[in-house]
């Protein structure tokens, strides 16, 4: 470090590193997943990990809005869109 201070790995740092790794890995999984339902699960995981990071920053209101708006609304809308899509259309696109 610049000031010669040591970095200690306390619980807060461990939780932050775990949540940031979970956010990055689930975001990569959203991009790499072949099935759209798996991608939506990865997206929900990413949003929940970001909300947990907001809680660590003492921004509880932003975390609640993140969960209610994004996880609650966007993921449900995407899943309804998937369920209402005809299966024949999706099967023909794979060929």
Residue pairs with C-beta under 8 A, 6 or more apart in sequence:
1 7
7 13
12 56
15 56
16 53
16 56
19 49
19 52
19 53
19 56
20 49
20 53
22 45
22 49
23 46
23 49
23 50
23 53
26 42
26 43
26 45
26 46
26 49
27 42
27 46
29 38
29 39
29 42
29 45
30 39
30 42
30 43
30 46
33 39
33 42
36 78
36 82
37 79
37 82
40 75
40 78
40 79
40 82
43 74
43 75
43 78
44 71
44 75
47 66
47 67
47 70
47 71
47 74
47 75
48 67
48 71
50 66
51 63
51 64
51 66
51 67
51 71
52 63
54 60
54 62
54 63
54 66
55 63
